[in-house]
Amino acid sequence: MSMKIIHKLFICNVLFFLSSTTLFSQWSSNFNAGMEKYVFENTAQVKSEPSIQSNVIDTLTTGHTVLIQKSMGEMSVLNGINANWARISYTKKGIRKEGFIWSGFLAFSKLESGDIKFVYGAAGIFQKNGVDMLDFQIKVYRKDERIT
C-alpha cells in the first residue's frame, strides 16, 4: 500500500475520532431526503417496509450508492446501534429500484481518489471500561475489490 493511501487512511481515522460523538448523536438527522449515501455494511438488506421483520427484496454491498427519498421515524436496534430507517432508490444492474434500508447500514461518508474508494462508518458498539463505544471502520476498495 502506498504512503499516499496510508496517509489518507490516517486522516480518515483522525476525522472519525474527532467527530464520532457528533456523528452518532445525529445518526437519524444525518440522512435527509435528496442525499446520496453509500452502503457500509458488507451485505445490506433492502426491505419492503421499514422494519426488521419485513421481507427482504434485495441486497446491496459496500460502496453501493443510494439516494435517500425520506428518513422514516421508525427506529431499530442492530449491532447495538439504534438508528432509523430510510426509504431509498438506487440502480442495480441498470434497473432503478426502491425499498427501505436501516440507516445503520449506511456509511457516514466516502472518499474517492482515482480508482481507490474509502468507505467509513460504524460497525457496532463495544464496551470499554463500562462505557459503550462505537466501533468505527474504514473499508478500502480498488476497482470494487476490497484491499483492507
N, C-alpha and C positions, 0 to 999 in steps of 0.2 A: 504494500500500500504506500503511495507516495506521501511525502511530507505535507503537500498541499491538502490532501484528503484528511490526513491526521489532524492538521491544523483546523480544518472546518469541523471535524468531529469534536475537537476540544472546545471550540467556540459554541457549538450547539449545546454541549454539556453545561457550560457556564451559563448560557441563557436559560436553560431549563432550571438550573439550581436557583438562579435569581428570581425567576418568575413562577416557580411551582405553586406557591400559595395562591397567587392571583389567578393562575390558570385553573386550578382545581376549584376554587371558590366560585368561579364564573363559568363552570362547565356548561350549564344549561343555556346561559345567555351568550356563549361563545359561538353558537350555531344558529345564525339568523337567516331568514328567508333570502334567497338570492346568493348566498355564499357558496363558493366552491370549496369542498373539503376533500380529504383523501382518506382512504381506508388505512387504518393502522394495524388492525387485527390480521393475523396470517390468513384466516378464512372467516369472514364476517357473514352472518346470515342476514338476508333481506327477508322481511316478514310481510305477510298480507295485512296485518294490523299492528298497531304499536303495543305489542305485548309479547312476553317471553313465550307464552303458551300458543300464540298464533302460528299458522302454517308458514313453513319456510318456502319462499317462492324462487329464491336464487341465492347464490353465494358470490362474494367479491373478495379479492385478495389484496394484500398490502399494496398501497400506492394507487389503487383504482380511484379515479376521480368521480365524485358525486356532487350533485347540485342540491342544496337544501331548499325544499319547497316551503316547508313550515316546521318550526320547532314545536313539538307537541308537549302538552302538560303532563302526560303520563311518565312516571319515573319507575325505574327498575334497578335492582342491585345485582351486579355480576362482578366476580373477582374482587368483591369488597368495595366496589365503586358504585355510588348512587348517581345515575345520570338519566337524562330524559331521552325520549325517542324523537326522531325526525322523519318527516315524510321527504323522500328523496326521489330524484330522477337521475338516470345515468345511461350510458351507452355501453352495451356489451355485444361484441361480435357484430357491430354495425346496426344493432337494434336498440332503439330508445325504450327504456323500461322505467317503471316506478314501483315504489314499495316503501317500507318503513325500516329504519335501522336504529339500533340503540347507539346513542351518540358516544358512549364509552368506547366503541369500536373505531371511532374516527380519530385521525391524527390531529395534534394541535397545529402542526404546520408541516410544510415540505419545502426543502431547498434543493434546487437542481443546479448542477454545474456540468455542462456538456452532457455526456451520457451517464453521469453519476447522479443518483437521486437519494437524498437523505430524508427519511420519514421518521418523525418522532411523536411519541405520545406516552400515555400511562398504561402499563401492562397489568397493574393490580395494586394491591396495598399490602405492606408488610409491617410488622411491629418492631420498633427499636426502642428499648428502654420503656416499654409500655405505651408508646405513642404510635398512632397509625401514620405511616409514611407512604407516599406514592412511589411506586416502582417505575421510574421513567426509563424508557429505552429508545435508542436510535437504531433504525434499520437502514442499512446502506445497500443500494442496488446499482448494478451496472447493466444496462440493456435488459431490465426486468429480471435479472438474476441476482439473488441476494449474495452479497460478498461479506457481510458481517451480521 
